[in-house]
């Protein structure tokens, strides 16, 4: 769950999926 949320906010914040 947390990883999913992180991926989402990373896309919004950084602009790309940073795993």
Helices and strands as residue ranges (DSSP letters): H 2-13
